[in-house]
Amino acid sequence: MSLFNNQRLDNSTFKLDLDRLRRGWYSDKYFTNIAAMLTHLTNEGYTYAGSRPRLPEGISSAGIACGDIMVEMQWFTRRPGTTVIVGIDKALTILKEATGYFEDDKFINTAHNLEVWAVQDGATVKYGGDIHNIQPVMRVRGRYRDFAILETSTLGILARSSRVATNVYEALVASKGKQMLFFPARFDVDEVQAADGYAYQIAVQRYNYDYASSLDSQVSTDAQGDWWNGSGGGTISHSAVASFLGDTSEVMLNFARVLPASIPRIALVDFTNDSVGVSLQVCQAMFSEWLKLTQAGDNEQAKRFILNGVRLDTGSNMRDASVTPLGDPALDLGVNPRLVFKVREALDSAAENWDVPEEYRQAARDYCRSVRIVVSGGFNPEKIAKFEKLQVPVDTYAVGSYFFDNHGCTNTDFTADVVRVKLGNKWVNMAKVGRQPADNPDLIRVW
């Protein structure tokens, strides 16, 4: 259930591979092995026969059927700082659809016997380094062997989705709420795109919620929008420019002529390593068509030739032709602040040099000044924060592989611990040394 719309996603969205999920195909083998062992012990009527139970004084170990042990398990992360939680709905769906056991090759679902608490997708948890002060995002009580094999899959979706969402959220904070294009699809297998795009969308909603903002979610593939009815967008590609013999203006004129006006016209302007020159060329070519159609009274067709933006994507080993060497050569490479300032200044003054009827002079100025600047290429919160500190005139950041980063301060691995067992009518602490049952006021009873 998302914190922002109170709607729960279910298996009609996730389309889980239920048969193999229930059989442990996606589980770490030690979970399937322990589940098989516990089932076998139940069938043979085993009760605890050890001599060193770790139980509180006055609690007897006699007659405890380990195969049918009832446990309390909690799921949590130790990512430093604040984590935006995503993946809860899929984890709950996994539990609801795959808790149980096989009997003569027929699956007996026992999810209704579980007691389940969880936070909502979009909730946040904090971790300050004290393992005794964690905030669980999910708590389950039930017969352990019925859901033991689901630990791997539930941890996996929580870890990945929360990592992506938190990385997106921190990039948005660094950008001070500027538009953030989600461009990491090419850096992982396509099967994860729907979950990743949903995590991004939840992060944008969380940012809007926290900062009273109204940012839109913009993904690059339709798959990334699958779970929330979004659709892919973007710019033109370098390959498109190559297909038009390196002529970016010609690409954009045909893009504008052929594709619906609802698709933003954003030109990729670094193909010839002259972002200023190409931005001006494209802007003038598009405006000329806009002006021709406007003068003819065809305002609907004229909308096709509104240039929404230019995207700077200079390689990190390249110095754009417009950037003269200054000081540290490394500062001149790639998409750097001086390049963005130069493009903005060139666009803002471009119309002054155009041969346009005087009555359209202001329209030409407005056209150029409304062209947005999109930057891409190695952006992360640190680089974004530097741009913002310098007040670089970026309108939109396109970010890719950073959203998958999972080391150091971005490590968002999740853990699931059994912390209590039920003996008779009493829940007894049974966490491994160094762990303990914890609480989170945002946990709500699910079923």
Secondary structure, 3 states (H helix, E strand, C coil): CECCCCCCCCHHHHCCCHHHHHCCCCCCHHHHHHHHHHHHHHHCCCCCCCCCCCCCCCCCCCCCCHHHCEEEEEEEECCCEEEECCCHHHHHHHHHHHCEEEECCEEEECHHHCEEEECCECCEEEECCCCCCCCCCEEEEEEHHHHHHHHHHHHHHHHHHHHHHHHHHHHHHHCCCCEEEECCHHHCCHHHHHHHHHHHHHHHHHHHHHHCCCCCCEECCCHHHHHHCCCECCCCCHHHHHHCCCCHHHHHHHHHHHCCCCCCCEEECCCCCCHHHHHHHHHHHHHHHHHHHHHCCCHHHHHHHCCCEEEECCCCCCCCCCCCCCCCHHHHCCCCHHHHHHHHHHHHHHHHHCCCCHHHHHHHHHHHHCCEEEEECCCCHHHHHHHHHCCCCCCEEEECHHHHCCCHHHCCCEEEEEEEEEECCEEEECCCCCCCCCCCCCCEECC
